[in-house]
Amino acid sequence: MPRRNREIKLIFTVLAVFFVAFLAVPMIQVLMKSVMTDSGAGMTLANYAEVLTGEDFLKALGNSFVISTCSAVLTTTLAFILAYTVHYTNTGKGYKGLITRAAVIPMLIPTITYGFAIIYTFGKQGLLTRLVGTQFFDIYGFNGLLIGYVIYTLPISFMLIHNTMGYIDKKFMIVSRLMGDSPFQTFKITILRPLLGTLATSFIQTFFLCFTDFGIPASVGGSYEVVASVLYTEMLGSVPDFGNGAVVALVMLVPSIVSITVLTILERYNVRYNKISQIELKKSPARDWIFSIVSGGILVSVLSVFVVIFVVPFVDEWPYRMNFTTEHLGEVFSDYTLSSVYTNSLLVALVTALVGTLMSYGAALVTARSTVNAKLKGVIESIALVTNTIPGMVIGLAYLFCFSGTSLQNTFAILIICNMVHFFSTPYLMMKNSLSKMNASWETTAMLMGDNWAKTIVRVVTPNAMATLIEVFSYYFVNAMVTVSAVIFLAGTRTMVITTKIKELQYFNKYNEIFILSLLILFTNVIAKFVFQKLANRSQRKENLVDMKKIRKMGLKRVAAFSLAAVTGISALGLTGCGGGASAEDQVIIYSNADDEAVEAMKNTLDENGYEGQYVFQTFGTSELGGKLLAEGTNIEADMVTMSTFYVDSAQEQNEMFKDLEFDVDTIDEFPSYCAPITAQEGTIIVNTEVLEENGLPMPASLKDLANPEYEGFISVTDIASSSTAWLLIQGLISEYGEDGAKEVLTGIYKNAGDHIEDSGSTPLEKVRAGEVALGFGLRQQAVADKADGLPIDYVDPAEGTFSLTESVAVVDKGDESKDKAMEMAQCIIENGREELQSYYPLALYNGEETDAENKSANPKVFSEPLTVDLLEQHQALSEECK
């Protein structure tokens, strides 16, 4: 066997082992979930039958194909125009540099903020709408998704096309013109054809980024449901169904087979050049002006969406109190956890970029610079396409299933590995495109001169690929800084990164703080991109490519040592978790889905009773925490949880994970022995009084009023399939009108809500605050707080009654590793914290308590049946019939 192939096969083996362990095995876990019964005791195809025969799923799947295709075509076209302006016009060098830098700015901002930026820019009270005095178009549904997806995917598409254009030999344009070809023929033969494979790659890349994204549909998708929304509902809805969710995830992978076939066919159109000739482009002022103006218009349109991020956080209360303030900035940076979370993000991003770049380079060498069996190359190609098609939250959940209870759980190592796998596709394709455009005879020539393959790669290929290597490093770093979809399930209390902090703030409706943290990430990434670009530019200078003496000094030993150091670093991260000493390990970790007020009340109680510094609070959305409870069981990091009671019951039934409480609990209603209630959340009608008055709408008095036709387009409610907040509304309807009457009213409410049937319980309040709608149904205490804060927000306790859901505290049973302090703290919260908790949540839960008269709802009621997961599923079915 030639030495060259032995070394290539060694690289291939390392990559294969890595992806088997961290892609194949976790996805097999997902496959197993798809065919397991709910009890996990047997196998069944019922999950497939339920999903694939569902009309809603098929409609969502069709919607996903339509919007993803439109977005991919538009994005690839816009990216081509930008890249063409840079490479094939005589526009000024400075302007070209501006285009190159500006085109990638959106990828420097967390995608979790895109939807909110669109709402605050184009919405009814958005920045652009207020400036021009009118709303140009409806931002929800297809329009909002198209805008969000194009902004999201444009940087990736541009990077792919821009990088490949740099390796096209322009001298063939002269040859074409000398042969008498028309301008269009010259364009087709010398530009379009060499780019065909890359354009197809761009389309497929952007298609699947759109196809698998959840963040943008969650904000502006409206009633235009896509398959990623279905996946979220199944995996992280108010009652997660991991079996059905696994089926949806696997269905989303099917198009990757078509993609592999298409790219394999297009590979024959890949053009190699022995050298890259620089020529003086034909002068054409009209061409230069047209493309310069169009490119400028594209970038202004894209970047203008993010202007609002620089404005809203520095306004007292958008859009009502418009005076300048830095109060929100101070609140963010006064958070004592911010510095450690920011450091965590930098560490994860840097190590991800370092090891990810080495991995992508090795994979590209196998496929682009070797003569190994085509089947081996096909394996790498398949891995790249599969990683591109798997949604981040699916990878996160797969890792949750696979690595719970192992030494990797809640470590930086699992975050880094997840990022490497999640983002592998684009860096690999960038490296492959770069290497495939280089002279194919370099290795052969070097061997004839006595150098082995490895030395040739280090001394010749690597220096010529250095600019792309730096771009790949930059790509990994930036994406690791902004990603949230996968790591939200994997980050532990001490390995939390800044995007998970943003997710936490979203749960608390703190969008000013979200924008500020987004700016922090933006500034970090801008600085990083500036440094990386300087290094890339330096590597492209001729003297750096031909100064072989400097290159030879590096030698293979340093490369090997560099790689070994990176691997050792990850191993250390995995073993140590990079966090905490002995004192930190003794701290009680508390997971909670409670609102900000409840968390602060519990912290105050613990601190005042001698537990300050002995615990760490980590908050989640209800769905995220519910998913962790059901998936991890006793392997969960937390020692204590505060959570919606019906979720606690479900987790205990499935995993038997909570200890019986060791203290007396004197509740008014009966609760299981393993939990005690801490709060009761009430639902109410939330009103934006200004919007109501502007549109001449009457104040509603009941839930039934929300079904009146006059409110069409002015209502936002949550979907019970994805948020338990909606259960409070449905309880009221069923209790007052019976199931048949409830269906009639709910059908009218859903019709009026239209695009504003939300997945998140906090979204109706946010849309009412932002003036997008006049009415919403949400949590009562949030509306009470907004009204007290002087916003034009009021609330109406519906005539049908104000119903409630309890949240309870429970202590995780970890056997010998259980912490006694967790039980003590649970007792402390129940016995000493109720007074402050009742100031926000006024309902009495314990004998001897009285419902706070000042904040008491007008007509509190209790549903006639116990609130269980089974009952919730029955009401979900009723809700689906009304859509």
Secondary structure, 3 states (H helix, E strand, C coil): CCHHHHHHHHHHHHHHHHHHHHHHHHHHHHHHHHCECCCCCCECCHHHHHHHCCHHHHHHHHHHHHHHHHHHHHHHHHHHHHHHHHHHCCCCHHHHHHHHHHCCHHHHCCHHHHHHHHHHHHCCCCHHHHHHCCCCCCCCCHHHHHHHHHHHHHHHHHHHHHHHHCCCCCHHHHHHHHCCCCHHHHHHHHHHHHHHHHHHHHHHHHHHHHHHCCHHHHHHCCCCCCHHHHHHHHHHCCCCCHHHHHHHHHHCCCHHHHHHHHHHHHHHHCCCCCCCCCCCCCCCHHHHHHHHHHHHHHHHHHHHHHHHHHHHHHEEECCCEEEECCHHHHHHHCCCCHHHHHHHHHHHHHHHHHHHHHHHHHHHHHHHCCCCCHHHHHHHHHHHHHHHHCCHHHHHHHHHHHHCCCCCCCCHHHHHHHHHHHCCHHHHHHHHHHHHHCCCCHHHHHHHCCCCHHHHHHHHHHHHHHHHHHHHHHHHHHHHHHCCCCHHHCCCCCCCCHHHHHHHHHHCCCHHHHHHHHHHHHHHHHHHHHHHHHHHHHHHCHHHHHCHHHHHHHHHHHHHHHHHHHHHHHHHHHHHCCCCCHHHHHCEEEEECCCHHHHHHHHHHHHHCCCCCCEEEEECCHHHHHHHHHHHHHHCCCCEEEEEHHHHHHHHHHHCCECCCCCCCCECCCCCCCCEEEEEEEEEEEEEHHHHHHCCCCCCCCCHHHHCHHHCCCEEEECCCCCCHHHHHHHHHHHHHHHHHHHHHHHHHHHHHHHHEECCCCHHHHHHHCCCCCEEEEEHHHHHHHHHCCCCEEEECCCCCECEEEEEEEEECCHHHCCHHHHHHHHHHHHHCHHHHHHHCCCCCECCCCCCCCCCCCCECCCCCCCCHHHHHHHHHHHHHCC
